[in-house]
Amino acid sequence: MAEKEIGKVSSYFSHVGVAAVKLSDTLKVGDRIHIKGHTTDFETEVTSMQIDKQDVQEAKAGDHVGIKVPEKVRPNDKVFLVEE
């Protein structure tokens, strides 16, 4: 499976389990992502995404999105799109 970097984590909100990600490429709900950093390494499906507290189905390069994640992430963790 190929992966391409599509963004970086800028912050993590532990009380809601949401990663704020600055995108460098397009991301859609339903896409599979891999988040990797010094102590972070997991894959998850994007089940919901928000921009400024509004649900969106798709986001593009330059957007700052909130993504629900199953584990803690850290600033500067890299976000990769998993391509089947």
Secondary structure, 3 states (H helix, E strand, C coil): CEEEEEEEEEEEECCCCEEEEEECCCEECCCEEEEECCCCEEEEECCCEEECCEECCEECCCCEEEEECCCCCCCCCEEEEEEC
